[in-house]
Amino acid sequence: MAEMTYTTDTSTEAAKHQSLAFAETSPVERIAKVCRLSNNLRTMARDAIRRNHPEFDSKQVELKLIELNYGKELADAVRQRTGEHLQ
């Protein structure tokens, strides 16, 4: 079975080295790395929302993040429960 590459800018050789390096890390290190990457991704998403909606306050940014990640229905339920509304 061929190994899948998830990026177009990484050579097959580099992808193999990345996979080996990841396989050699402990489960605790893997979890920590995934948590850091996830936090970085959420930060980048918030930054993108702020760039696209400079008028949003921090609560509106969080609500938009919920909407983008989990859907409008959940975001609307949170808005209703918290009394927050997007402009």
C-alpha positions as CSV (number, residue, x, y, z in Angstrom):
1,M,0.0,0.0,0.0
2,A,1.4,3.4,-1.0
3,E,2.1,6.0,1.7
4,M,-0.2,9.0,1.5
5,T,1.2,12.5,1.4
6,Y,-1.0,15.3,2.6
7,T,0.9,18.2,1.2
8,T,2.1,19.0,-2.3
9,D,5.2,20.9,-1.1
10,T,6.8,18.1,0.8
11,S,9.0,15.5,-0.9
12,T,8.3,11.9,-0.4
13,E,11.7,11.5,1.3
14,A,11.0,14.4,3.7
15,A,7.5,13.0,4.5
16,K,9.2,9.7,5.4
17,H,11.6,11.4,7.8
18,Q,8.7,13.3,9.4
19,S,6.8,10.1,9.9
20,L,9.8,8.4,11.4
21,A,10.4,11.3,13.7
22,F,6.8,11.4,14.8
23,A,6.8,7.6,15.4
24,E,9.8,7.9,17.7
25,T,8.1,10.4,20.0
26,S,6.4,9.3,23.2
27,P,2.6,9.4,23.4
28,V,2.8,12.3,25.9
29,E,5.0,14.2,23.4
30,R,2.6,13.4,20.6
31,I,-0.4,14.7,22.6
32,A,1.5,17.9,23.5
33,K,2.4,18.5,19.9
34,V,-1.1,18.0,18.7
35,C,-2.4,20.4,21.4
36,R,0.1,23.0,20.4
37,L,-0.8,22.7,16.8
38,S,-4.5,22.9,17.6
39,N,-4.0,26.0,19.7
40,N,-2.0,27.6,16.9
41,L,-4.7,26.8,14.4
42,R,-7.4,28.4,16.6
43,T,-5.2,31.4,17.1
44,M,-4.8,31.7,13.3
45,A,-8.5,31.3,12.8
46,R,-9.3,34.0,15.3
47,D,-6.8,36.3,13.7
48,A,-8.4,35.7,10.3
49,I,-11.8,36.5,11.7
50,R,-10.5,39.7,13.2
51,R,-9.0,40.7,9.8
52,N,-12.2,40.0,8.0
53,H,-14.4,41.6,10.7
54,P,-12.5,44.4,12.5
55,E,-15.7,45.6,14.0
56,F,-16.1,42.4,16.0
57,D,-15.3,42.4,19.7
58,S,-13.7,39.3,21.3
59,K,-17.1,37.7,22.1
60,Q,-18.2,38.1,18.5
61,V,-14.9,36.6,17.3
62,E,-15.5,33.5,19.5
63,L,-19.1,33.2,18.3
64,K,-17.9,33.3,14.6
65,L,-15.3,30.7,15.4
66,I,-18.0,28.5,16.9
67,E,-20.1,29.0,13.8
68,L,-17.3,28.2,11.4
69,N,-16.2,25.1,13.3
70,Y,-19.5,23.7,14.6
71,G,-22.2,25.2,12.4
72,K,-24.6,28.1,12.5
73,E,-27.2,26.2,14.5
74,L,-24.9,25.8,17.5
75,A,-23.6,29.3,17.2
76,D,-27.1,30.7,17.2
77,A,-28.0,28.6,20.3
78,V,-24.9,30.1,22.1
79,R,-25.9,33.6,20.9
80,Q,-29.4,33.1,22.2
81,R,-28.2,31.7,25.5
82,T,-25.6,34.4,26.0
83,G,-27.6,37.3,24.5
84,E,-24.8,38.0,22.0
85,H,-25.6,39.0,18.5
86,L,-23.5,39.4,15.4
87,Q,-23.8,42.7,13.6
